[in-house]
Amino acid sequence: MDLNYLANKIEEIGIPISTIADKMGISRTTFYKKLNGERDFQISEIESICTILRLTDYEKKHIFFADEVDKIAN
């Protein structure tokens, strides 16, 4: 999981964390914990983030599934 890329993407787009969290139906604190790797994102939350930030399939895979792809490739 590349949470730094996700944080940079959020900053690049300029959507406040509170807005993203509200649209996802979670608290801002919970979102920060997920963004900092303290909690995992659920599949439904990943889909929400992708919709809110308009992430491409490549970005989605890079941010959320890069570790799994690397394991398969090796």
trRosetta pair geometry for C-beta under 8 A, 3 or more apart (Angstrom, degrees):
i j d omega theta_ij theta_ji phi_ij phi_ji
1 37 7.3 154 89 -106 130 97
1 63 6.8 16 -159 159 66 53
1 64 5.9 3 -120 -133 87 35
1 65 7.8 32 -88 -48 65 20
1 66 6.7 161 -79 39 18 95
1 67 6.0 -32 -17 -7 56 118
2 5 4.1 30 128 13 115 118
2 6 6.8 145 103 -16 69 85
2 62 5.9 -35 31 149 138 77
2 63 5.2 -101 61 -123 89 45
2 66 5.5 46 -24 11 104 147
3 6 5.2 -50 -149 37 44 116
3 7 6.2 46 152 -21 71 101
3 35 5.9 137 -166 -171 116 52
3 36 7.2 140 156 -105 155 14
3 37 5.7 -122 -15 -54 159 94
3 63 7.5 86 -84 -163 34 86
4 7 5.7 -52 -147 37 32 111
4 8 6.3 32 153 -17 64 107
5 8 5.7 -56 -148 39 30 111
5 9 6.2 33 152 -22 65 106
5 59 7.7 -163 146 -155 124 84
5 62 6.3 -74 115 127 168 110
5 63 5.4 -136 87 -97 118 85
6 9 5.6 -54 -147 34 30 113
6 10 6.5 33 154 -20 64 103
6 35 6.8 -142 104 -134 123 85
6 49 7.5 -7 -149 172 119 143
6 63 4.9 94 -64 -148 97 127
7 10 5.7 -51 -150 33 32 112
7 11 6.4 30 152 -15 64 107
7 35 6.1 102 -79 -174 97 113
8 11 5.6 -56 -148 40 33 111
8 12 6.1 37 152 -24 67 107
9 12 5.5 -51 -143 35 31 115
9 13 6.3 24 159 -13 65 107
9 53 6.0 58 139 -173 118 142
9 55 7.1 32 174 -95 156 103
9 59 7.0 102 -101 -166 154 132
9 63 7.6 -55 4 -83 146 137
10 13 6.1 -60 -147 40 27 104
10 15 6.3 -88 -157 59 75 87
10 17 6.9 48 170 -81 143 75
10 20 6.9 -49 -131 -41 119 156
10 53 6.8 -75 -88 -103 64 129
11 14 7.3 31 178 -75 32 46
13 53 5.9 -148 -22 -141 165 84
13 54 8.0 148 -116 38 139 97
15 19 5.3 -113 177 78 91 128
15 20 5.7 100 124 -54 119 97
15 52 6.9 -179 131 157 171 105
15 53 7.1 -133 26 -95 141 75
16 19 4.5 96 65 1 86 103
16 20 7.2 -155 97 -3 48 83
17 20 5.7 -55 -150 37 36 111
17 21 6.1 34 154 -18 69 108
17 28 5.8 88 123 -146 103 96
17 31 6.0 167 -179 106 98 136
17 32 6.8 46 177 -69 147 85
17 35 7.7 -67 -131 -24 122 159
18 21 5.7 -54 -144 39 30 112
18 22 6.2 35 155 -22 64 107
18 28 5.0 -24 -101 -89 71 125
19 22 5.7 -52 -146 35 29 113
19 23 6.4 25 157 -15 63 107
20 23 6.0 -60 -150 39 29 108
20 24 6.3 21 154 -14 65 112
20 31 6.4 131 98 -152 103 154
20 49 7.0 38 -168 -115 116 77
20 52 5.6 123 -127 137 81 157
20 53 7.7 17 -115 -54 121 95
21 24 5.7 -63 -147 42 30 108
21 26 5.3 -93 -161 81 82 76
21 27 6.2 -14 173 140 133 18
21 28 4.6 -167 30 -86 168 52
21 30 7.1 130 -142 64 117 88
21 31 4.0 -111 -90 -24 106 144
22 25 7.6 37 178 -70 30 30
23 48 6.6 166 122 179 92 113
23 52 5.4 127 99 -98 149 130
24 31 6.9 123 52 -89 143 115
24 45 5.7 47 -160 -134 125 83
24 48 4.6 123 -111 123 82 151
24 49 7.0 11 -86 -60 126 72
24 52 7.4 -64 -56 -29 88 147
25 48 7.9 -121 15 -116 90 165
26 30 4.4 -104 168 84 114 133
26 31 5.7 137 98 -54 116 85
26 45 7.2 13 -17 -114 139 122
27 30 4.5 99 57 5 83 101
27 31 7.0 -146 96 -5 46 85
28 31 5.6 -54 -150 36 33 113
28 32 6.4 36 152 -20 66 104
29 32 5.8 -54 -150 35 30 111
29 33 6.5 32 151 -20 64 104
30 33 5.6 -53 -151 34 33 113
30 34 6.5 31 152 -16 65 105
30 39 7.0 -43 -164 51 74 155
31 34 5.7 -56 -151 38 34 110
31 35 6.1 33 151 -19 68 109
32 35 5.4 -55 -141 40 32 112
32 36 6.0 21 159 -11 67 111
33 36 6.0 -62 -142 45 27 103
33 38 4.1 -78 -168 69 83 119
33 39 4.6 46 126 8 108 109
34 37 7.8 51 -178 -66 29 19
34 38 7.2 -83 -65 56 25 74
34 39 4.9 -55 -82 76 68 94
34 40 7.0 6 -130 130 90 8
34 41 5.3 90 -169 -71 127 77
34 45 7.3 -87 -159 145 166 152
41 45 4.6 -135 -166 90 87 121
41 46 5.1 105 134 -61 127 84
41 49 7.3 -39 -151 -6 145 140
41 64 6.7 -79 66 -124 137 114
42 45 4.6 93 55 5 77 105
42 46 7.2 -139 95 -8 40 84
43 46 5.6 -51 -150 32 34 114
43 47 6.5 34 152 -18 65 103
44 47 5.7 -51 -150 36 34 113
44 48 6.5 38 149 -21 64 104
45 48 5.5 -50 -148 35 35 114
45 49 6.4 37 153 -19 66 103
46 49 5.8 -53 -149 36 31 111
46 50 6.4 32 153 -19 64 107
46 60 7.1 94 169 -155 105 99
46 64 5.3 63 -134 -115 129 162
47 50 5.7 -55 -148 36 31 113
47 51 6.4 29 154 -17 64 107
48 51 5.8 -59 -151 38 31 109
48 52 6.1 26 156 -17 68 110
49 52 5.8 -57 -141 40 29 109
49 53 5.8 2 169 6 68 114
49 55 7.1 20 125 -4 81 132
50 53 6.6 -66 -133 52 20 92
50 54 7.7 63 167 -111 52 8
50 55 4.4 -87 -136 47 70 110
50 59 7.8 151 -124 92 88 103
50 60 5.1 15 -105 -94 127 116
51 54 7.3 15 -174 -74 27 48
55 59 4.1 -127 -168 91 98 126
55 60 5.1 125 119 -58 125 79
55 63 7.2 -60 -153 9 153 139
56 59 4.7 99 51 6 76 100
56 60 7.0 -134 96 -5 41 87
57 60 5.5 -53 -148 35 33 115
57 61 6.4 30 155 -15 66 105
58 61 6.0 -59 -150 39 29 107
58 62 6.0 27 154 -19 66 111
59 62 5.5 -56 -141 40 30 112
59 63 5.9 22 163 -14 67 110
60 63 6.3 -60 -142 40 22 103
60 64 6.0 -27 178 25 61 115
60 65 7.4 27 134 10 70 108
61 64 7.1 -77 -125 56 17 79
61 65 4.9 -57 -149 59 58 112
61 66 6.9 105 145 -67 65 62
61 69 6.6 58 175 -42 106 143
62 65 7.8 8 -11 54 11 70
62 66 5.4 33 -157 -68 40 111
63 66 7.2 125 22 -19 5 107
65 68 4.9 -52 -168 43 78 115
65 69 5.8 81 133 -26 89 99
66 69 5.8 -58 -147 37 32 110
66 70 6.3 34 155 -21 66 106
67 70 5.8 -55 -150 35 30 112
67 71 6.6 32 153 -21 63 104
68 71 5.7 -51 -151 32 33 113
68 72 6.6 31 153 -17 64 105
69 72 5.8 -56 -150 37 33 110
69 73 6.2 32 153 -20 66 110
70 73 5.7 -57 -144 38 30 112
70 74 6.3 14 162 -7 66 109
71 74 6.3 -66 -145 43 26 97
